[in-house]
Amino acid sequence: MNNTSSSISSALMAAPYQLNIWFGIFLWVTGNLGSIGNMLVFRSPTFRNLFSEAICDFFYFYFVLTTRILQKGFQVHVTTRYDAILYRQWSNRIPLAYKVCMVCALIWLLFIGHRLILYKAKNGKCAPRSEFYAYFDNYIEIALTAICPPVVMIVRAY
């Protein structure tokens, strides 16, 4: 009886890891196929504004779920590859925190501040003023929400 309970106990201990691996990979594959399908559908001129959102969703979904499968399923810690003590000593400074907050606010103002001037109310919604600016704004949106976050995560994790 004790041998049976220990095998059941070990199976129950392994269940969350196996669930994260198999169900996570299933979601990863089906989600990527769905995202690729969305990109194929939204590439037509009628849905051009949704195409950039489909690309953003693909990259966000790809990196977030891949990280979760690696960490929770395979026990590969991709976010703790640095010496935490040295990092805390370097980052535990109040003047540095003020400087980082100011730089972050200035960067966002540079990237998003143009919307304060170049957007107008159209049919009860905020929208870009001209066709060229609408395309430019979509590409900025792709760069800020789909390309930059994974690049920053990879650089900081490395």
N, C-alpha and C positions, 0 to 999 in steps of 0.2 A: 504494500500500500504506500509506503514511503517513497519508493522508486517512482511510482505513478504520479504522486503529487509533485515530486521534484521535476519530472519531465513536463508536467502541466505548468508548473511555475516558470520553468525556463522558456516554455513556449509563449506564455503570457508576457514575459519580459522582452522577448524578441519581437512580439507582434507590432509595437509602434514603429520599430525600425523597418520591418518588412512592409508595413503599410505605407510609410513615407517613401520607401523605394518604389514599390510596384504601383501604388495609386498615384504617386507624384510623377513617375515616368509616363503613366497613362495620361494624366492631365497635361504634361509637358508636350507629348506628341500630339494629342488632339487639339490642344490650345494653339500650338504652332501651325498645324494644318488649318485651323479656323482663322488664324490671323493672316496666313498667306491667302486664304480664300477671300477674306475681307479686302486685302490689298488688291487682288485681282478684280473684284467687283467695283471697288471705289476708284479705280484708275481711270474710269470713263470721265469725260469732261463734265457730265452732269453732277457727279459726286466728288469732284476734285478736292473740295474743302475737307471731306472726310478721309481722303487718302492719307494725309499727314497724320491724322489721329490713328489710323490703322497701323501705320509704321511705328508710331510711338507705343501703341499697345503691344505690338510684337516685341520690340526691344525690352520694354519694361517687364512684360510677362516672361520673356526668355531669361533675363538675368536674375529676376527675383526667385522664380521657381527653381532654376538651376542651383542657386545658392542654397535654397531650402533643402533640396534633395541631397546635395553634398553634405550639408551640416547635420540634418536630422536623420537621414537614412544611412549614409555611409560613414558618419562621424568624422568627416574631413572639415576641420575648422579653418575656413578661408579668411575669416576676419581677424584672427588673433595670431598673425604671423610676425608681430613685432614685440619688442620687449616693453611690456606695459609700464614697468617702473620708470624706465627712461622717458617714455612718452609722457607720463604724468608729470614728471619733473620739468620737462620742457614746456608743457602746456598749462601748468598750474600757476599762471601769472595773470594778474588782473589787468595790467596795461596791454598785454597781448590780446586779451579777450576784447577790450575796447577797440583795439586796432582792427581785429578780425571782424567785429560787428560793423565798423565804419566801412571797411573795404567791401564787405558783403552787400551793404546797402548801396554803395556807389556802383558796384557791378550790376546789381539788379536795376538800378536807375538807368544805367547805360543801355542795358539790353531791353528793358520794358518801357522806359520813359517816353519813347517815341509814340507810344499808344495814347498818352495824355494829349498829344497835339494832333496826331494824324487819324484819330477815330472820330466818328460822328454817329449820332443816333439815326438809325434807319429802320422804319417800321417797328419802333419800340425796342430795338436791339442796338447794341454798340457794334459797329462794323467798320472796316477800313474804308478810307475815302476813295482811292482809285484802284484800278485793276492791277497795276504794277505793284503798288504797295500791298495789296491783298496777297499776291504771290510771295513777296518779300517777307511779309508777316508769317505766312505759313512755314517758310523755310527757317525763319528764326525760331518758331515754335518747335519744329522738328529738332533743331540743334540743341535747344535748351532742355527739352523734356525727353528726347529719345537718345541723343548721342552723348551729351555731356554727363548725365548721371552714371551710365555704365563706365565711361572712360575714367571719371573721378573715382568710382569704386575700385576699378582695376588698379589704378595708380596708387591709391591709398592702401589697398590690400597688399600690393607688392612691396 
